Amino acid sequence: MGYAPHASAGATPSPDDVVRVRARQRERGVPESFEWPAELTPSLRGLIERAGLPVAERPLMDLDPRHRMPAPLPAGVTIRPVAADDPALVAHARDHGVHTVFLAYAEGAVARIYARLGFRPAGTTLLVAGQPARGA
């Protein structure tokens, strides 16, 4: 997946940057894809759309760093290592030193579920519409 450069130190992506990333993705035989935080690189959307790629928006949520998962665990609940698509992933990440946990969602019902677990609105991610999900 091509991650867009962010606007640190005054860096602004150019049309040539988009062309180079797409060429490199084709060279490596991976799907042409981009995903980036809208608030960090707002100009990239127009560059991607002018390159002929449709852009979709997904709201982001992050987990409040002060929010702790329930402890002690309820009777009958166990903790185990998990894969990227496993629903116990947040607890595993936290137990192994991860401080920032975020997700993107497409439906309000999903956001309400995650809000009950301690996630909060955190911006917007933009991505090429129709690209495969990262976990797929």
The first five atom37 places (N, CA, C, CB, O) and aatype in JSON, in Angstrom:
{
  "aatype": [12, 7, 18, 0, 14, 8, 0, 15, 0, 7, 0, 16, 14, 15, 14, 3, 3, 19, 19, 1, 19, 1, 0, 1, 5, 1, 6, 1, 7, 19, 14, 6, 15, 13, 6, 17, 14, 0, 6, 10, 16, 14, 15, 10, 1, 7, 10, 9, 6, 1, 0, 7, 10, 14, 19, 0, 6, 1, 14, 10, 12, 3, 10, 3, 14, 1, 8, 1, 12, 14, 0, 14, 10, 14, 0, 7, 19, 16, 9, 1, 14, 19, 0, 0, 3, 3, 14, 0, 10, 19, 0, 8, 0, 1, 3, 8, 7, 19, 8, 16, 19, 13, 10, 0, 18, 0, 6, 7, 0, 19, 0, 1, 9, 18, 0, 1, 10, 7, 13, 1, 14, 0, 7, 16, 16, 10, 10, 19, 0, 7, 5, 14, 0, 1, 7, 0],
  "atom_mask": [
    [1, 1, 1, 1, 1],
    [1, 1, 1, 0, 1],
    [1, 1, 1, 1, 1],
    [1, 1, 1, 1, 1],
    [1, 1, 1, 1, 1],
    [1, 1, 1, 1, 1],
    [1, 1, 1, 1, 1],
    [1, 1, 1, 1, 1],
    [1, 1, 1, 1, 1],
    [1, 1, 1, 0, 1],
    [1, 1, 1, 1, 1],
    [1, 1, 1, 1, 1],
    [1, 1, 1, 1, 1],
    [1, 1, 1, 1, 1],
    [1, 1, 1, 1, 1],
    [1, 1, 1, 1, 1],
    [1, 1, 1, 1, 1],
    [1, 1, 1, 1, 1],
    [1, 1, 1, 1, 1],
    [1, 1, 1, 1, 1],
    [1, 1, 1, 1, 1],
    [1, 1, 1, 1, 1],
    [1, 1, 1, 1, 1],
    [1, 1, 1, 1, 1],
    [1, 1, 1, 1, 1],
    [1, 1, 1, 1, 1],
    [1, 1, 1, 1, 1],
    [1, 1, 1, 1, 1],
    [1, 1, 1, 0, 1],
    [1, 1, 1, 1, 1],
    [1, 1, 1, 1, 1],
    [1, 1, 1, 1, 1],
    [1, 1, 1, 1, 1],
    [1, 1, 1, 1, 1],
    [1, 1, 1, 1, 1],
    [1, 1, 1, 1, 1],
    [1, 1, 1, 1, 1],
    [1, 1, 1, 1, 1],
    [1, 1, 1, 1, 1],
    [1, 1, 1, 1, 1],
    [1, 1, 1, 1, 1],
    [1, 1, 1, 1, 1],
    [1, 1, 1, 1, 1],
    [1, 1, 1, 1, 1],
    [1, 1, 1, 1, 1],
    [1, 1, 1, 0, 1],
    [1, 1, 1, 1, 1],
    [1, 1, 1, 1, 1],
    [1, 1, 1, 1, 1],
    [1, 1, 1, 1, 1],
    [1, 1, 1, 1, 1],
    [1, 1, 1, 0, 1],
    [1, 1, 1, 1, 1],
    [1, 1, 1, 1, 1],
    [1, 1, 1, 1, 1],
    [1, 1, 1, 1, 1],
    [1, 1, 1, 1, 1],
    [1, 1, 1, 1, 1],
    [1, 1, 1, 1, 1],
    [1, 1, 1, 1, 1],
    [1, 1, 1, 1, 1],
    [1, 1, 1, 1, 1],
    [1, 1, 1, 1, 1],
    [1, 1, 1, 1, 1],
    [1, 1, 1, 1, 1],
    [1, 1, 1, 1, 1],
    [1, 1, 1, 1, 1],
    [1, 1, 1, 1, 1],
    [1, 1, 1, 1, 1],
    [1, 1, 1, 1, 1],
    [1, 1, 1, 1, 1],
    [1, 1, 1, 1, 1],
    [1, 1, 1, 1, 1],
    [1, 1, 1, 1, 1],
    [1, 1, 1, 1, 1],
    [1, 1, 1, 0, 1],
    [1, 1, 1, 1, 1],
    [1, 1, 1, 1, 1],
    [1, 1, 1, 1, 1],
    [1, 1, 1, 1, 1],
    [1, 1, 1, 1, 1],
    [1, 1, 1, 1, 1],
    [1, 1, 1, 1, 1],
    [1, 1, 1, 1, 1],
    [1, 1, 1, 1, 1],
    [1, 1, 1, 1, 1],
    [1, 1, 1, 1, 1],
    [1, 1, 1, 1, 1],
    [1, 1, 1, 1, 1],
    [1, 1, 1, 1, 1],
    [1, 1, 1, 1, 1],
    [1, 1, 1, 1, 1],
    [1, 1, 1, 1, 1],
    [1, 1, 1, 1, 1],
    [1, 1, 1, 1, 1],
    [1, 1, 1, 1, 1],
    [1, 1, 1, 0, 1],
    [1, 1, 1, 1, 1],
    [1, 1, 1, 1, 1],
    [1, 1, 1, 1, 1],
    [1, 1, 1, 1, 1],
    [1, 1, 1, 1, 1],
    [1, 1, 1, 1, 1],
    [1, 1, 1, 1, 1],
    [1, 1, 1, 1, 1],
    [1, 1, 1, 1, 1],
    [1, 1, 1, 1, 1],
    [1, 1, 1, 0, 1],
    [1, 1, 1, 1, 1],
    [1, 1, 1, 1, 1],
    [1, 1, 1, 1, 1],
    [1, 1, 1, 1, 1],
    [1, 1, 1, 1, 1],
    [1, 1, 1, 1, 1],
    [1, 1, 1, 1, 1],
    [1, 1, 1, 1, 1],
    [1, 1, 1, 1, 1],
    [1, 1, 1, 0, 1],
    [1, 1, 1, 1, 1],
    [1, 1, 1, 1, 1],
    [1, 1, 1, 1, 1],
    [1, 1, 1, 1, 1],
    [1, 1, 1, 0, 1],
    [1, 1, 1, 1, 1],
    [1, 1, 1, 1, 1],
    [1, 1, 1, 1, 1],
    [1, 1, 1, 1, 1],
    [1, 1, 1, 1, 1],
    [1, 1, 1, 1, 1],
    [1, 1, 1, 0, 1],
    [1, 1, 1, 1, 1],
    [1, 1, 1, 1, 1],
    [1, 1, 1, 1, 1],
    [1, 1, 1, 1, 1],
    [1, 1, 1, 0, 1],
    [1, 1, 1, 1, 1]
  ],
  "atom_positions": [
    [[0.85, -1.16, 0.0], [0.0, 0.0, 0.0], [0.89, 1.23, 0.0], [-0.96, 0.0, 1.21], [1.91, 1.25, 0.69]],
    [[0.52, 2.23, -0.76], [1.28, 3.47, -0.77], [0.75, 4.41, 0.29], [0.0, 0.0, 0.0], [-0.41, 4.81, 0.25]],
    [[1.59, 4.76, 1.21], [1.21, 5.75, 2.2], [1.77, 7.07, 1.75], [1.7, 5.37, 3.62], [2.95, 7.17, 1.41]],
    [[0.94, 8.08, 1.76], [1.34, 9.39, 1.27], [2.27, 10.05, 2.26], [0.12, 10.27, 1.01], [2.14, 9.87, 3.47]],
    [[3.22, 10.83, 1.74], [4.07, 11.59, 2.65], [3.21, 12.61, 3.37], [5.24, 12.28, 1.9], [2.3, 13.19, 2.78]],
    [[3.51, 12.85, 4.65], [2.71, 13.84, 5.36], [3.41, 15.19, 5.32], [2.46, 13.41, 6.82], [4.55, 15.3, 4.87]],
    [[2.71, 16.19, 5.77], [3.15, 17.56, 5.6], [4.17, 18.02, 6.62], [1.99, 18.46, 5.64], [4.21, 19.21, 6.94]],
    [[5.0, 17.13, 7.15], [6.01, 17.55, 8.1], [7.11, 18.32, 7.38], [6.59, 16.33, 8.85], [7.4, 18.07, 6.21]],
    [[7.71, 19.23, 8.08], [8.82, 20.03, 7.56], [8.48, 20.69, 6.23], [10.05, 19.15, 7.4], [9.36, 20.88, 5.39]],
    [[7.22, 21.05, 6.05], [6.82, 21.77, 4.85], [6.72, 20.93, 3.59], [0.0, 0.0, 0.0], [6.54, 21.47, 2.5]],
    [[6.82, 19.61, 3.72], [6.73, 18.75, 2.54], [5.31, 18.8, 1.98], [7.12, 17.29, 2.89], [4.34, 18.64, 2.71]],
    [[5.21, 19.03, 0.68], [3.92, 19.02, -0.01], [4.03, 18.06, -1.18], [3.5, 20.45, -0.48], [4.92, 18.22, -2.02]],
    [[3.15, 17.06, -1.25], [3.23, 16.12, -2.36], [2.94, 16.81, -3.69], [2.25, 14.95, -2.15], [2.2, 17.79, -3.76]],
    [[3.54, 16.27, -4.73], [3.37, 16.82, -6.07], [2.74, 15.77, -6.98], [4.72, 17.31, -6.66], [2.68, 14.59, -6.61]],
    [[2.26, 16.18, -8.15], [1.75, 15.19, -9.11], [2.82, 14.14, -9.44], [1.28, 15.87, -10.39], [2.5, 12.97, -9.63]],
    [[4.08, 14.56, -9.52], [5.16, 13.6, -9.8], [5.29, 12.56, -8.7], [6.48, 14.34, -9.98], [5.62, 11.4, -8.98]],
    [[5.05, 12.95, -7.44], [5.1, 11.99, -6.34], [4.05, 10.89, -6.55], [4.86, 12.7, -4.99], [4.34, 9.71, -6.34]],
    [[2.86, 11.28, -6.95], [1.79, 10.31, -7.19], [2.18, 9.38, -8.33], [0.45, 11.02, -7.5], [1.98, 8.17, -8.24]],
    [[2.72, 9.93, -9.39], [3.15, 9.12, -10.54], [4.23, 8.12, -10.1], [3.69, 10.02, -11.68], [4.18, 6.95, -10.48]],
    [[5.19, 8.59, -9.31], [6.29, 7.7, -8.86], [5.77, 6.58, -7.96], [7.36, 8.51, -8.12], [6.2, 5.43, -8.1]],
    [[4.86, 6.89, -7.05], [4.32, 5.85, -6.17], [3.55, 4.82, -6.98], [3.42, 6.47, -5.08], [3.71, 3.61, -6.77]],
    [[2.72, 5.27, -7.9], [1.95, 4.33, -8.72], [2.87, 3.46, -9.56], [0.97, 5.09, -9.63], [2.63, 2.26, -9.69]],
    [[3.92, 4.04, -10.14], [4.86, 3.27, -10.95], [5.57, 2.22, -10.09], [5.91, 4.2, -11.61], [5.74, 1.08, -10.51]],
    [[5.96, 2.6, -8.89], [6.63, 1.66, -7.99], [5.69, 0.52, -7.57], [7.16, 2.39, -6.74], [6.12, -0.63, -7.48]],
    [[4.43, 0.83, -7.33], [3.47, -0.21, -6.98], [3.3, -1.19, -8.14], [2.11, 0.41, -6.61], [3.27, -2.41, -7.93]],
    [[3.19, -0.67, -9.36], [3.07, -1.55, -10.53], [4.33, -2.39, -10.69], [2.81, -0.73, -11.82], [4.25, -3.59, -10.97]],
    [[5.49, -1.79, -10.52], [6.78, -2.5, -10.63], [6.85, -3.65, -9.64], [7.95, -1.52, -10.39], [7.39, -4.72, -9.95]],
    [[6.33, -3.44, -8.45], [6.36, -4.48, -7.41], [5.21, -5.46, -7.53], [6.34, -3.85, -6.04], [5.17, -6.45, -6.8]],
    [[4.27, -5.21, -8.44], [3.16, -6.12, -8.64], [2.12, -6.07, -7.54], [0.0, 0.0, 0.0], [1.43, -7.06, -7.28]],
    [[2.01, -4.91, -6.88], [1.0, -4.75, -5.83], [-0.1, -3.83, -6.34], [1.63, -4.19, -4.51], [0.14, -3.02, -7.24]],
    [[-1.3, -3.94, -5.78], [-2.38, -3.06, -6.22], [-2.02, -1.59, -6.01], [-3.68, -3.39, -5.47], [-1.39, -1.23, -5.01]],
    [[-2.42, -0.75, -6.94], [-2.22, 0.68, -6.78], [-3.18, 1.17, -5.71], [-2.43, 1.46, -8.13], [-4.4, 1.11, -5.89]],
    [[-2.63, 1.64, -4.61], [-3.48, 2.08, -3.5], [-2.79, 3.17, -2.71], [-3.83, 0.91, -2.59], [-1.57, 3.22, -2.62]],
    [[-3.59, 4.03, -2.15], [-3.13, 5.12, -1.3], [-4.07, 5.2, -0.12], [-3.08, 6.48, -2.08], [-5.26, 4.94, -0.24]],
    [[-3.53, 5.57, 1.04], [-4.34, 5.87, 2.21], [-3.57, 6.89, 3.03], [-4.68, 4.58, 3.05], [-2.37, 6.73, 3.25]],
    [[-4.27, 7.94, 3.49], [-3.58, 9.0, 4.22], [-4.55, 9.76, 5.11], [-2.87, 9.97, 3.25], [-5.75, 9.81, 4.83]],
    [[-4.04, 10.36, 6.2], [-4.9, 11.19, 7.05], [-5.24, 12.49, 6.35], [-4.22, 11.48, 8.41], [-4.35, 13.25, 5.97]],
    [[-6.51, 12.76, 6.18], [-6.97, 13.95, 5.44], [-6.44, 15.23, 6.06], [-8.48, 13.99, 5.39], [-6.07, 16.16, 5.34]],
    [[-6.42, 15.29, 7.38], [-6.03, 16.52, 8.05], [-4.53, 16.82, 7.92], [-6.4, 16.43, 9.51], [-4.13, 17.98, 8.03]],
    [[-3.7, 15.81, 7.68], [-2.26, 16.03, 7.57], [-1.81, 16.43, 6.17], [-1.53, 14.8, 7.99], [-0.85, 17.18, 6.02]],
    [[-2.49, 15.94, 5.16], [-2.1, 16.22, 3.78], [-3.35, 16.49, 2.95], [-1.3, 15.03, 3.18], [-3.71, 15.69, 2.09]],
    [[-4.01, 17.62, 3.19], [-5.28, 17.88, 2.49], [-5.12, 18.04, 0.98], [-5.91, 19.12, 3.05], [-6.05, 17.74, 0.24]],
    [[-3.97, 18.49, 0.51], [-3.8, 18.71, -0.94], [-3.69, 17.42, -1.73], [-2.57, 19.55, -1.19], [-3.86, 17.42, -2.95]],
    [[-3.41, 16.31, -1.05], [-3.21, 15.05, -1.77], [-4.49, 14.54, -2.43], [-2.68, 13.99, -0.84], [-4.43, 13.88, -3.47]],
    [[-5.64, 14.84, -1.86], [-6.89, 14.37, -2.44], [-7.03, 14.82, -3.9], [-8.09, 14.86, -1.62], [-7.32, 14.01, -4.78]],
    [[-6.82, 16.11, -4.15], [-6.93, 16.63, -5.51], [-5.91, 15.99, -6.45], [0.0, 0.0, 0.0], [-6.23, 15.72, -7.61]],
    [[-4.7, 15.75, -5.97], [-3.68, 15.1, -6.8], [-4.1, 13.69, -7.19], [-2.33, 15.07, -6.07], [-3.94, 13.28, -8.33]],
    [[-4.63, 12.96, -6.22], [-5.06, 11.58, -6.48], [-6.24, 11.57, -7.46], [-5.46, 10.86, -5.16], [-6.28, 10.76, -8.38]],
    [[-7.2, 12.48, -7.25], [-8.36, 12.53, -8.14], [-7.96, 12.96, -9.55], [-9.43, 13.49, -7.58], [-8.48, 12.44, -10.53]],
    [[-7.03, 13.91, -9.67], [-6.56, 14.33, -11.0], [-5.8, 13.21, -11.7], [-5.66, 15.57, -10.89], [-5.7, 13.2, -12.93]],
    [[-5.25, 12.27, -10.93], [-4.57, 11.11, -11.51], [-5.58, 10.05, -11.97], [-3.59, 10.5, -10.49], [-5.2, 9.01, -12.5]],
    [[-6.88, 10.33, -11.77], [-7.92, 9.41, -12.24], [-8.35, 8.36, -11.24], [0.0, 0.0, 0.0], [-9.04, 7.41, -11.6]],
    [[-7.94, 8.52, -9.98], [-8.32, 7.54, -8.95], [-9.43, 8.13, -8.07], [-7.08, 7.14, -8.08], [-9.29, 9.25, -7.59]],
    [[-10.51, 7.39, -7.85], [-11.59, 7.89, -6.99], [-11.17, 7.81, -5.53], [-12.91, 7.09, -7.22], [-10.52, 6.85, -5.12]],
    [[-11.55, 8.82, -4.75], [-11.17, 8.88, -3.34], [-12.4, 8.68, -2.46], [-10.49, 10.23, -3.02], [-13.45, 9.29, -2.7]],
    [[-12.27, 7.83, -1.45], [-13.32, 7.6, -0.47], [-12.85, 8.11, 0.89], [-13.7, 6.09, -0.4], [-11.65, 8.16, 1.16]],
    [[-13.81, 8.48, 1.73], [-13.5, 8.95, 3.09], [-13.95, 7.9, 4.09], [-14.18, 10.31, 3.39], [-15.0, 7.28, 3.92]],
    [[-13.16, 7.72, 5.14], [-13.54, 6.86, 6.25], [-13.2, 7.62, 7.54], [-12.81, 5.47, 6.19], [-12.06, 8.04, 7.73]],
    [[-14.19, 7.79, 8.41], [-13.89, 8.43, 9.69], [-12.92, 7.55, 10.5], [-15.2, 8.69, 10.49], [-12.97, 6.33, 10.43]],
    [[-12.06, 8.21, 11.25], [-11.12, 7.5, 12.12], [-11.57, 7.64, 13.57], [-9.69, 8.04, 11.95], [-12.19, 8.63, 13.96]],
    [[-11.25, 6.63, 14.34], [-11.43, 6.69, 15.79], [-10.14, 6.22, 16.42], [-12.66, 5.82, 16.27], [-9.45, 5.35, 15.87]],
    [[-9.8, 6.79, 17.58], [-8.67, 6.25, 18.32], [-9.13, 5.91, 19.72], [-7.49, 7.25, 18.36], [-10.14, 6.42, 20.21]],
    [[-8.37, 5.05, 20.35], [-8.71, 4.61, 21.69], [-8.08, 5.57, 22.68], [-8.24, 3.16, 21.95], [-6.87, 5.79, 22.65]],
    [[-8.9, 6.14, 23.55], [-8.41, 7.04, 24.58], [-7.29, 6.33, 25.34], [-9.57, 7.49, 25.55], [-7.51, 5.26, 25.89]],
    [[-6.08, 6.92, 25.38], [-4.96, 6.23, 26.03], [-5.19, 5.98, 27.52], [-3.69, 7.03, 25.85], [-4.54, 5.12, 28.11]],
    [[-6.1, 6.71, 28.13], [-6.4, 6.5, 29.56], [-7.4, 5.35, 29.75], [-6.96, 7.78, 30.19], [-7.56, 4.85, 30.87]],
    [[-8.07, 4.94, 28.67], [-9.07, 3.89, 28.78], [-8.38, 2.54, 28.96], [-9.99, 3.87, 27.54], [-7.49, 2.18, 28.18]],
    [[-8.78, 1.83, 29.95], [-8.22, 0.5, 30.21], [-9.29, -0.54, 29.94], [-7.69, 0.38, 31.66], [-10.47, -0.34, 30.21]],
    [[-8.84, -1.64, 29.4], [-9.75, -2.76, 29.2], [-10.13, -3.3, 30.58], [-9.09, -3.88, 28.31], [-9.39, -3.11, 31.54]],
    [[-11.27, -3.96, 30.69], [-11.72, -4.46, 32.0], [-10.66, -5.36, 32.66], [-13.03, -5.23, 31.85], [-10.09, -6.24, 32.01]],
    [[-10.42, -5.12, 33.93], [-9.5, -5.97, 34.7], [-10.04, -6.01, 36.12], [-8.01, -5.43, 34.65], [-10.5, -4.97, 36.59]],
    [[-10.02, -7.08, 36.82], [-9.58, -8.37, 36.3], [-10.58, -8.89, 35.27], [-9.41, -9.38, 37.44], [-11.71, -8.42, 35.16]],
    [[-10.13, -9.86, 34.54], [-11.0, -10.43, 33.51], [-12.18, -11.16, 34.14], [-10.22, -11.39, 32.61], [-12.04, -11.79, 35.19]],
    [[-13.33, -11.07, 33.49], [-14.5, -11.81, 34.0], [-14.23, -13.31, 34.0], [-15.75, -11.49, 33.15], [-13.4, -13.81, 33.23]],
    [[-14.92, -14.02, 34.85], [-14.77, -15.48, 34.95], [-14.97, -16.11, 33.58], [-15.78, -16.07, 35.96], [-15.91, -15.76, 32.86]],
    [[-14.1, -17.03, 33.22], [-14.22, -17.74, 31.95], [-13.56, -17.05, 30.78], [0.0, 0.0, 0.0], [-13.56, -17.6, 29.68]],
    [[-13.01, -15.85, 30.98], [-12.35, -15.12, 29.9], [-10.85, -15.35, 30.0], [-12.69, -13.59, 29.96], [-10.27, -15.26, 31.08]],
    [[-10.24, -15.65, 28.86], [-8.79, -15.84, 28.82], [-8.18, -14.89, 27.8], [-8.44, -17.31, 28.49], [-8.86, -14.4, 26.9]],
    [[-6.91, -14.64, 27.96], [-6.15, -13.8, 27.02], [-5.21, -14.71, 26.26], [-5.37, -12.66, 27.77], [-4.59, -15.6, 26.84]],
    [[-5.1, -14.48, 24.95], [-4.21, -15.28, 24.11], [-3.67, -14.41, 22.99], [-4.94, -16.51, 23.53], [-4.28, -13.4, 22.66]],
    [[-2.52, -14.78, 22.4], [-2.02, -14.01, 21.24], [-3.05, -14.06, 20.11], [-0.64, -14.58, 20.74], [-3.77, -15.05, 19.96]],
    [[-3.11, -12.98, 19.33], [-4.12, -12.88, 18.3], [-3.52, -12.48, 16.96], [-5.19, -11.89, 18.71], [-2.41, -11.95, 16.89]],
    [[-4.27, -12.73, 15.91], [-3.9, -12.29, 14.57], [-4.56, -10.94, 14.31], [-4.33, -13.34, 13.48], [-5.39, -10.49, 15.11]],
    [[-4.21, -10.28, 13.2], [-4.7, -8.94, 12.89], [-6.21, -8.86, 12.78], [-4.09, -8.47, 11.61], [-6.78, -7.8, 13.02]],
    [[-6.89, -9.95, 12.44], [-8.33, -9.91, 12.29], [-9.08, -10.47, 13.5], [-8.73, -10.66, 11.06], [-10.28, -10.74, 13.41]],
    [[-8.39, -10.66, 14.61], [-8.99, -11.22, 15.81], [-9.61, -10.12, 16.68], [-7.95, -11.99, 16.62], [-9.0, -9.07, 16.86]],
    [[-10.84, -10.34, 17.23], [-11.5, -9.29, 18.01], [-10.78, -8.95, 19.33], [-12.91, -9.71, 18.32], [-11.11, -7.91, 19.91]],
    [[-9.83, -9.75, 19.84], [-9.11, -9.41, 21.1], [-7.85, -8.63, 20.83], [-8.75, -10.67, 21.88], [-7.02, -8.49, 21.74]],
    [[-7.65, -8.09, 19.6], [-6.41, -7.46, 19.18], [-5.98, -6.28, 20.05], [-6.54, -7.0, 17.77], [-4.79, -6.15, 20.35]],
    [[-6.91, -5.41, 20.48], [-6.55, -4.22, 21.26], [-5.89, -4.61, 22.57], [-7.8, -3.37, 21.54], [-4.85, -4.05, 22.93]],
    [[-6.46, -5.55, 23.28], [-5.87, -5.97, 24.55], [-4.46, -6.51, 24.34], [-6.75, -7.04, 25.23], [-3.55, -6.2, 25.11]],
    [[-4.27, -7.29, 23.31], [-2.95, -7.85, 23.01], [-1.96, -6.73, 22.68], [-3.04, -8.84, 21.83], [-0.82, -6.75, 23.16]],
    [[-2.39, -5.76, 21.88], [-1.5, -4.65, 21.54], [-1.11, -3.86, 22.78], [-2.18, -3.72, 20.52], [0.07, -3.57, 22.98]],
    [[-2.07, -3.52, 23.6], [-1.79, -2.77, 24.83], [-0.84, -3.55, 25.74], [-3.1, -2.46, 25.58], [0.09, -2.97, 26.31]],
    [[-1.08, -4.85, 25.88], [-0.22, -5.68, 26.73], [1.22, -5.73, 26.24], [-0.77, -7.08, 26.82], [2.13, -6.06, 27.0]],
    [[1.41, -5.39, 24.97], [2.75, -5.44, 24.38], [3.31, -4.06, 24.06], [2.73, -6.28, 23.13], [4.17, -3.92, 23.2]],
    [[2.82, -3.03, 24.76], [3.42, -1.71, 24.69], [2.9, -0.76, 23.63], [0.0, 0.0, 0.0], [3.47, 0.32, 23.45]],
    [[1.85, -1.11, 22.91], [1.29, -0.21, 21.9], [0.48, 0.87, 22.6], [0.41, -0.99, 20.87], [-0.4, 0.56, 23.41]],
    [[0.77, 2.14, 22.3], [0.09, 3.25, 22.96], [-1.01, 3.87, 22.11], [1.1, 4.31, 23.33], [-1.98, 4.39, 22.65]],
    [[-0.89, 3.82, 20.79], [-1.9, 4.41, 19.9], [-2.61, 3.3, 19.14], [-1.24, 5.43, 18.92], [-1.99, 2.55, 18.38]],
    [[-3.9, 3.2, 19.36], [-4.72, 2.21, 18.67], [-5.82, 2.98, 17.94], [-5.33, 1.13, 19.67], [-6.56, 3.73, 18.57]],
    [[-5.92, 2.81, 16.61], [-6.94, 3.52, 15.87], [-7.57, 2.61, 14.84], [-6.36, 4.76, 15.19], [-7.04, 1.55, 14.52]],
    [[-8.71, 3.03, 14.33], [-9.42, 2.25, 13.32], [-10.22, 3.19, 12.44], [-10.35, 1.2, 13.98], [-10.53, 4.32, 12.81]],
    [[-10.55, 2.7, 11.28], [-11.44, 3.41, 10.35], [-12.71, 2.58, 10.24], [-10.77, 3.63, 8.94], [-12.68, 1.35, 10.35]],
    [[-13.82, 3.26, 10.03], [-15.1, 2.55, 9.92], [-15.93, 3.19, 8.82], [-15.87, 2.57, 11.27], [-15.69, 4.33, 8.43]],
    [[-16.9, 2.44, 8.33], [-17.74, 2.94, 7.25], [-19.19, 3.16, 7.66], [-17.68, 1.99, 6.09], [-19.93, 3.81, 6.93]],
    [[-19.6, 2.63, 8.79], [-21.01, 2.73, 9.19], [-21.14, 3.26, 10.61], [-21.7, 1.35, 9.07], [-20.34, 2.93, 11.49]],
    [[-22.15, 4.08, 10.82], [-22.39, 4.66, 12.13], [-22.61, 3.63, 13.22], [0.0, 0.0, 0.0], [-22.18, 3.83, 14.36]],
    [[-23.27, 2.52, 12.88], [-23.52, 1.48, 13.88], [-22.2, 0.92, 14.41], [-24.38, 0.34, 13.29], [-22.08, 0.61, 15.59]],
    [[-21.22, 0.79, 13.53], [-19.91, 0.3, 13.94], [-19.25, 1.3, 14.88], [-19.01, 0.05, 12.7], [-18.67, 0.91, 15.89]],
    [[-19.35, 2.59, 14.57], [-18.77, 3.62, 15.42], [-19.38, 3.58, 16.82], [-18.97, 5.01, 14.8], [-18.67, 3.76, 17.81]],
    [[-20.68, 3.36, 16.91], [-21.34, 3.31, 18.22], [-20.82, 2.14, 19.06], [-22.86, 3.21, 18.06], [-20.66, 2.27, 20.27]],
    [[-20.57, 1.03, 18.42], [-20.02, -0.13, 19.14], [-18.63, 0.21, 19.67], [-19.96, -1.38, 18.22], [-18.34, -0.02, 20.85]],
    [[-17.78, 0.75, 18.81], [-16.42, 1.09, 19.24], [-16.41, 2.21, 20.28], [-15.58, 1.49, 18.04], [-15.55, 2.21, 21.16]],
    [[-17.34, 3.15, 20.2], [-17.41, 4.22, 21.2], [-17.68, 3.62, 22.59], [-18.51, 5.25, 20.83], [-17.13, 4.09, 23.58]],
    [[-18.52, 2.6, 22.65], [-18.78, 1.95, 23.95], [-17.54, 1.27, 24.49], [-19.91, 0.93, 23.81], [-17.45, 1.02, 25.7]],
    [[-16.58, 0.95, 23.62], [-15.33, 0.3, 24.06], [-14.23, 1.31, 24.37], [-14.85, -0.66, 22.98], [-13.12, 0.92, 24.74]],
    [[-14.53, 2.6, 24.23], [-13.54, 3.62, 24.59], [-12.92, 4.35, 23.43], [0.0, 0.0, 0.0], [-12.06, 5.21, 23.63]],
    [[-13.32, 4.04, 22.19], [-12.79, 4.76, 21.03], [-13.51, 6.09, 20.89], [-12.94, 3.9, 19.74], [-14.66, 6.23, 21.3]],
    [[-12.84, 7.07, 20.3], [-13.4, 8.41, 20.12], [-13.05, 8.93, 18.73], [-12.88, 9.39, 21.21], [-12.07, 8.47, 18.14]],
    [[-13.83, 9.87, 18.18], [-13.52, 10.43, 16.86], [-12.11, 11.02, 16.82], [-14.56, 11.51, 16.47], [-11.67, 11.64, 17.79]],
    [[-11.42, 10.82, 15.69], [-10.03, 11.27, 15.61], [-9.63, 11.78, 14.23], [-9.11, 10.15, 16.0], [-8.44, 11.84, 13.94]],
    [[-10.57, 12.14, 13.37], [-10.22, 12.64, 12.06], [-10.78, 11.78, 10.95], [0.0, 0.0, 0.0], [-11.75, 11.05, 11.15]],
    [[-10.16, 11.89, 9.79], [-10.64, 11.19, 8.6], [-9.45, 10.62, 7.84], [-11.46, 12.14, 7.68], [-8.42, 11.27, 7.69]],
    [[-9.61, 9.4, 7.38], [-8.63, 8.83, 6.47], [-9.22, 8.87, 5.07], [-8.23, 7.36, 6.9], [-10.41, 8.62, 4.88]],
    [[-8.39, 9.18, 4.09], [-8.8, 9.16, 2.69], [-8.08, 8.0, 2.02], [-8.48, 10.53, 1.96], [-6.91, 7.72, 2.33]],
    [[-8.76, 7.32, 1.12], [-8.17, 6.19, 0.44], [-8.75, 6.07, -0.95], [-8.38, 4.9, 1.22], [-9.82, 6.61, -1.25]],
    [[-8.04, 5.36, -1.79], [-8.54, 5.12, -3.14], [-9.75, 4.21, -3.02], [-7.44, 4.49, -4.07], [-9.65, 3.11, -2.47]],
    [[-10.89, 4.66, -3.53], [-12.13, 3.89, -3.43], [-11.98, 2.57, -4.15], [-13.31, 4.68, -4.02], [-11.43, 2.49, -5.24]],
    [[-12.48, 1.53, -3.51], [-12.46, 0.21, -4.13], [-11.17, -0.57, -3.92], [0.0, 0.0, 0.0], [-11.07, -1.71, -4.36]],
    [[-10.18, 0.03, -3.25], [-8.95, -0.73, -3.01], [-9.21, -1.8, -1.97], [-7.8, 0.2, -2.57], [-10.09, -1.63, -1.13]],
    [[-8.45, -2.89, -1.99], [-8.69, -3.95, -1.02], [-8.38, -3.45, 0.39], [-7.85, -5.19, -1.35], [-7.5, -2.61, 0.58]],
    [[-9.12, -3.98, 1.37], [-8.85, -3.64, 2.76], [-7.47, -4.14, 3.15], [-9.93, -4.24, 3.7], [-7.02, -5.16, 2.64]],
    [[-6.8, -3.42, 4.05], [-5.46, -3.82, 4.44], [-5.4, -5.19, 5.07], [-4.89, -2.82, 5.39], [-4.39, -5.88, 4.93]],
    [[-6.43, -5.6, 5.76], [-6.41, -6.9, 6.4], [-6.71, -8.05, 5.46], [0.0, 0.0, 0.0], [-6.57, -9.21, 5.84]],
    [[-7.11, -7.73, 4.23], [-7.5, -8.79, 3.27], [-6.31, -9.32, 2.53], [-8.52, -8.27, 2.29], [-6.46, -10.21, 1.69]]
  ]
}
